[in-house]
């Protein structure tokens, strides 16, 4: 009887082990979600990886940075993504959500830099905006002459600034789940809001109250949420020369025959202007790796090695040809080492 029990326990143990192994090997391609801005860069690496190795081409979905973190942090296992792309750094709240669901070892990989552009059709003249103009056009509330906050009354760009065209304010931009939206309100709207003395004073007294004002975009039709499909925004700009669109520099770089970037504080978004730090609306780009999946999914380590190679993200790498602004040499080496050693984020 004892022998039968032991044999039965061994059979059950082997069955469980086999079931776990089967679950682990149930997916033979890398699953990637996240930022629409990082999507084209990840796609180029994935396609190159699929063509030059024996591994399958990774599957990539453009869900937006917020949506990507939600999927990534949902748990460990082949039913969950291996990597999430992001056009902003992961938030503390997202790290906490990951931890609650067993995602405790995360490798943060900065891949380079990007500029956020406000572009319009080449059928129209390029816009020349200041950060204050951007805030004044798009904030839900703006100070009046006495400094009191009022609902944004501006209907045209000339209402915002007499030197701007007398055309209706129409800006196609990303939704709140987008990392591009997060970066835009932080880099452009906050900067513009501080140009108002009353809001600058508020910021020094109550930063949270200032941030609430600067991050709240108007909802009366002047700003149109256009989803996570930046290619669709480009198409809409072609159809409407009076409209502006907000997206990452790479989409401008890939569509220079159709659209042009607006000047912001007298600087036009170009590769060199972003790389040098002169263009004011620029931000780092990332992807995040679920370390628990690295030794389970075939080709995972090799994909990470490809992405972090000089031929990919280096100063003359193939990603720079697609509009990615490379990190300085020392910073690239640091992150390449982090990838190689799978260095997880410190708690």
C-alpha positions as CSV (number, residue, x, y, z in Angstrom):
1,X,0.0,0.0,0.0
2,X,2.9,2.3,0.9
3,X,4.6,1.5,-2.4
4,X,1.4,2.3,-4.4
5,X,1.0,5.6,-2.6
6,X,4.6,6.5,-3.4
7,X,4.2,5.5,-7.0
8,X,1.0,7.5,-7.2
9,X,2.7,10.6,-5.7
10,X,5.5,10.3,-8.2
11,X,3.0,10.0,-11.1
12,X,1.2,13.1,-9.9
13,X,4.4,15.0,-9.4
14,X,5.6,14.1,-12.9
15,X,2.2,15.1,-14.3
16,X,2.4,18.5,-12.6
17,X,6.0,19.0,-13.8
18,X,5.0,18.0,-17.3
19,X,2.0,20.3,-17.2
20,X,4.2,23.2,-16.1
21,X,6.7,22.4,-18.8
22,X,4.0,22.3,-21.4
23,X,2.6,25.6,-20.2
24,X,6.1,27.1,-20.4
25,X,6.6,25.9,-23.9
26,X,3.1,26.7,-25.2
27,X,4.3,29.9,-26.8
28,X,7.4,29.9,-29.0
29,X,7.5,33.6,-29.9
30,X,8.2,36.7,-27.9
31,X,5.0,38.8,-26.9
32,X,5.5,42.5,-26.8
33,X,2.9,45.2,-26.0
34,X,2.9,49.0,-25.2
35,X,3.8,52.4,-26.6
36,X,2.8,53.4,-30.1
37,X,5.9,55.6,-30.2
38,X,8.3,52.7,-29.5
39,X,6.3,50.3,-31.7
40,X,8.0,51.2,-35.0
41,X,11.5,50.8,-33.5
42,X,10.6,47.5,-31.9
43,X,9.0,46.3,-35.1
44,X,12.2,47.0,-37.1
45,X,14.3,45.1,-34.5
46,X,11.8,42.2,-34.5
47,X,11.7,41.9,-38.3
48,X,15.5,42.0,-38.5
49,X,15.6,39.4,-35.7
50,X,13.2,37.1,-37.5
51,X,15.1,37.3,-40.7
52,X,18.6,36.8,-39.3
53,X,18.0,34.1,-36.7
54,X,16.2,30.7,-36.5
55,X,13.7,32.2,-34.0
56,X,10.2,33.3,-34.8
57,X,9.6,37.0,-35.3
58,X,8.2,38.6,-32.0
59,X,4.6,39.5,-32.0
60,X,4.1,43.2,-31.2
61,X,0.9,45.1,-30.3
62,X,0.5,48.8,-30.1
63,X,-1.6,49.3,-26.9
64,X,-0.2,52.6,-25.6
65,X,2.2,52.9,-22.7
66,X,-0.5,52.7,-20.0
67,X,-2.3,49.8,-21.6
68,X,1.0,48.0,-22.0
69,X,1.8,48.3,-18.4
70,X,-1.6,47.0,-17.4
71,X,-1.1,43.9,-19.6
72,X,2.5,43.4,-18.5
73,X,1.8,43.7,-14.8
74,X,-1.2,41.3,-14.9
75,X,1.0,38.3,-14.0
76,X,3.7,35.8,-14.9
77,X,3.2,33.1,-17.4
78,X,2.9,32.6,-21.2
79,X,-0.6,34.1,-21.2
80,X,1.0,37.5,-20.3
81,X,3.4,39.6,-22.3
82,X,7.2,39.3,-22.0
83,X,8.0,42.9,-22.8
84,X,6.2,46.2,-22.7
85,X,7.4,49.3,-24.6
86,X,7.0,52.7,-23.0
87,X,7.4,56.3,-24.0
88,X,7.7,57.2,-20.3
89,X,9.2,55.6,-17.2
90,X,7.1,53.1,-15.2
91,X,5.1,54.6,-12.4
92,X,5.5,53.5,-8.7
93,X,1.8,52.5,-8.8
94,X,2.5,50.3,-11.8
95,X,5.4,48.7,-10.0
96,X,3.1,48.0,-7.0
97,X,0.5,46.4,-9.3
98,X,3.2,44.2,-10.9
99,X,4.4,43.1,-7.5
100,X,0.9,42.2,-6.3
101,X,0.6,40.0,-9.4
102,X,3.9,38.3,-8.9
103,X,5.9,40.4,-11.4
104,X,8.7,41.2,-9.1
105,X,11.8,41.2,-11.3
106,X,11.7,43.8,-14.0
107,X,14.6,45.0,-16.2
108,X,14.3,48.6,-17.3
109,X,15.9,49.3,-20.7
110,X,16.3,52.9,-22.0
111,X,16.6,52.7,-25.8
112,X,17.2,56.3,-26.8
113,X,15.4,59.6,-27.0
114,X,12.5,61.1,-29.0
115,X,11.0,64.5,-29.6
116,X,7.3,65.1,-29.3
117,X,6.2,67.2,-32.3
118,X,3.2,69.3,-33.2
119,X,3.0,68.8,-37.0
120,X,0.9,70.0,-39.8
121,X,0.4,69.5,-43.5
122,X,3.0,70.8,-45.9
123,X,0.1,72.4,-47.7
124,X,0.2,75.0,-45.0
125,X,3.0,77.2,-43.5
126,X,4.8,75.7,-40.5
127,X,3.5,76.9,-37.2
128,X,5.8,78.9,-34.9
129,X,4.6,78.4,-31.3
130,X,5.9,79.1,-27.9
131,X,5.3,76.8,-24.9
132,X,2.9,79.5,-23.6
133,X,1.0,79.4,-26.9
134,X,0.6,75.6,-26.6
135,X,-0.7,75.9,-23.0
136,X,-3.0,78.8,-23.9
137,X,-4.5,76.9,-26.8
138,X,-5.1,73.5,-25.1
139,X,-5.5,74.0,-21.4
140,X,-9.0,73.5,-20.0
141,X,-8.6,76.6,-17.9
142,X,-6.4,79.6,-18.4
143,X,-5.8,82.8,-16.4
144,X,-7.6,86.0,-17.5
145,X,-6.0,89.4,-17.4
146,X,-6.4,89.6,-13.6
147,X,-4.9,86.1,-13.1
148,X,-8.2,84.4,-12.3
149,X,-8.7,81.0,-13.9
150,X,-11.5,80.8,-16.5
151,X,-12.7,78.2,-19.0
152,X,-10.5,78.4,-22.1
153,X,-12.2,81.0,-24.4
154,X,-9.7,80.7,-27.3
155,X,-11.3,79.5,-30.5
156,X,-8.5,80.4,-33.0
157,X,-4.7,80.5,-33.0
158,X,-4.9,84.3,-33.4
159,X,-6.9,84.4,-30.1
160,X,-4.0,82.7,-28.5
161,X,-1.3,85.0,-30.1
162,X,-2.0,87.9,-32.6
163,X,1.0,86.7,-34.6
164,X,-0.5,83.3,-35.3
165,X,-2.9,82.4,-38.2
166,X,-6.6,83.2,-37.9
167,X,-7.6,79.5,-38.1
168,X,-9.6,77.3,-35.8
169,X,-7.7,75.5,-33.1
170,X,-7.8,71.8,-34.0
171,X,-5.2,69.5,-32.5
172,X,-5.3,65.7,-33.0
173,X,-3.5,64.0,-30.1
174,X,-3.1,60.9,-28.0
175,X,-5.5,59.7,-25.3
176,X,-4.8,59.7,-21.5
177,X,-3.4,56.1,-21.7
178,X,-0.6,57.2,-23.9
179,X,2.9,57.9,-22.7
180,X,3.2,60.6,-25.4
181,X,0.2,62.4,-23.8
182,X,1.9,62.1,-20.3
183,X,5.2,63.5,-21.7
184,X,3.4,66.2,-23.7
185,X,1.6,67.6,-20.7
186,X,4.7,67.4,-18.5
187,X,7.1,68.9,-21.0
188,X,5.0,71.3,-23.0
189,X,1.9,72.2,-21.0
190,X,3.7,72.6,-17.7
191,X,6.4,74.7,-19.3
192,X,3.8,76.9,-20.9
193,X,1.7,77.2,-17.8
194,X,4.7,78.5,-15.8
195,X,4.9,81.5,-18.3
196,X,1.8,82.9,-16.5
197,X,2.9,84.7,-13.3
198,X,-0.2,83.6,-11.4
199,X,0.4,80.0,-12.2
200,X,4.1,80.2,-11.5
201,X,3.2,81.6,-8.1
202,X,0.7,78.8,-7.6
203,X,3.4,76.2,-8.5
204,X,5.7,77.6,-5.8
205,X,2.9,77.3,-3.2
206,X,1.0,74.2,-4.3
207,X,2.7,72.1,-6.9
208,X,-0.1,69.5,-7.0
209,X,-2.7,72.3,-7.7
210,X,-0.5,73.7,-10.5
211,X,0.0,70.2,-12.0
212,X,-3.8,69.6,-12.0
213,X,-4.3,72.7,-14.1
214,X,-1.4,72.2,-16.4
215,X,-2.2,68.5,-17.1
216,X,-5.9,69.1,-17.8
217,X,-6.6,69.4,-21.5
218,X,-9.7,71.1,-22.8
219,X,-12.7,68.9,-23.8
220,X,-14.7,71.3,-26.0
221,X,-13.5,69.9,-29.4
222,X,-10.3,71.9,-29.9
223,X,-8.3,68.9,-28.8
224,X,-9.4,65.7,-30.5
225,X,-8.3,62.3,-29.1
226,X,-7.2,60.3,-32.1
227,X,-6.3,57.0,-30.4
228,X,-3.0,55.3,-30.5
229,X,-2.7,55.1,-34.3
230,X,-0.2,57.8,-35.2
231,X,-0.3,56.9,-38.9
232,X,-4.0,57.8,-38.8
233,X,-3.2,61.2,-37.4
234,X,-0.8,61.7,-40.3
235,X,-3.6,60.9,-42.8
236,X,-6.0,63.3,-41.1
237,X,-3.4,66.1,-41.3
238,X,-3.0,65.5,-45.0
239,X,-6.8,65.9,-45.3
240,X,-7.0,69.0,-43.1
241,X,-4.2,71.5,-43.6
242,X,-5.5,73.6,-40.7
243,X,-5.1,70.9,-38.1
244,X,-2.1,70.0,-36.0
245,X,-1.2,66.5,-34.7
246,X,0.9,65.4,-31.7
247,X,3.1,62.4,-32.0
248,X,6.7,61.2,-31.7
249,X,9.5,62.5,-34.0
250,X,9.9,59.2,-35.8
251,X,6.5,59.6,-37.4
252,X,7.5,63.0,-38.6
253,X,10.8,61.7,-39.8
254,X,9.0,58.9,-41.8
255,X,6.5,61.3,-43.4
256,X,8.5,64.4,-44.3
257,X,7.0,64.4,-47.8
258,X,3.6,65.1,-46.3
259,X,4.0,66.9,-42.9
260,X,6.3,69.3,-41.1
261,X,7.1,70.0,-37.5
262,X,6.1,73.2,-35.8
263,X,8.8,75.4,-34.3
264,X,8.6,75.4,-30.5
265,X,10.3,78.3,-28.7
266,X,12.0,79.0,-32.1
267,X,13.4,75.5,-32.5
268,X,12.1,73.1,-35.2
269,X,12.2,69.4,-34.3
270,X,15.1,67.8,-36.2
271,X,17.3,64.9,-35.3
272,X,20.2,67.2,-34.4
273,X,18.1,69.6,-32.4
274,X,16.6,66.7,-30.3
275,X,20.0,65.0,-29.9
276,X,21.6,68.2,-28.7
277,X,18.8,69.0,-26.2
278,X,17.9,72.3,-28.0
279,X,14.4,71.1,-28.9
280,X,12.4,71.6,-25.7
281,X,9.9,68.8,-26.0
282,X,12.0,65.7,-25.9
283,X,11.9,62.5,-23.7
284,X,13.5,59.1,-23.2
285,X,12.0,55.9,-24.5
286,X,12.1,52.5,-22.8
287,X,11.1,48.9,-22.8
288,X,10.6,46.7,-19.7
289,X,11.5,43.0,-19.5
290,X,9.8,40.3,-17.4
291,X,12.9,38.5,-16.1
292,X,10.9,35.4,-15.2
293,X,10.2,34.8,-18.9
294,X,13.7,35.2,-20.2
295,X,14.7,31.6,-19.9
296,X,11.3,30.3,-20.9
297,X,10.5,31.9,-24.2
298,X,12.7,30.8,-27.1
299,X,15.0,33.6,-28.5
300,X,14.3,36.0,-25.7
301,X,17.9,36.5,-24.7
302,X,18.9,36.8,-28.4
303,X,16.2,39.4,-29.1
304,X,17.5,41.5,-26.1
305,X,21.1,41.2,-27.4
306,X,20.0,42.4,-30.9
307,X,18.1,45.4,-29.6
308,X,21.0,46.5,-27.4
309,X,23.6,46.0,-30.0
310,X,25.5,48.9,-31.6
311,X,24.3,47.9,-35.0
312,X,20.7,48.5,-33.8
313,X,20.7,51.4,-31.3
314,X,24.2,52.7,-31.9
315,X,25.1,56.2,-33.2
316,X,25.1,54.8,-36.7
317,X,22.7,51.9,-36.1
318,X,19.7,51.0,-38.2
319,X,17.2,52.5,-35.6
320,X,18.7,56.0,-36.0
321,X,17.7,55.7,-39.6
322,X,14.1,55.3,-38.4
323,X,14.2,58.4,-36.2
324,X,15.5,57.1,-32.9
325,X,17.9,59.6,-31.2
326,X,20.7,57.4,-29.8
327,X,21.9,57.7,-26.2
328,X,25.4,59.0,-25.6
329,X,28.1,56.2,-25.8
330,X,28.5,55.8,-22.0
331,X,24.8,55.6,-21.4
332,X,24.3,53.0,-24.2
333,X,27.1,50.9,-22.7
334,X,25.4,51.1,-19.2
335,X,22.1,49.8,-20.5
336,X,23.7,47.2,-22.8
337,X,25.5,45.9,-19.7
338,X,22.2,45.9,-17.7
339,X,20.5,43.9,-20.5
340,X,23.3,41.4,-20.7
341,X,23.3,40.9,-16.9
342,X,19.5,41.2,-16.7
343,X,19.9,43.8,-13.9
344,X,16.5,44.3,-12.3
345,X,15.2,47.6,-11.1
346,X,16.0,48.4,-7.5
347,X,13.1,48.6,-5.1
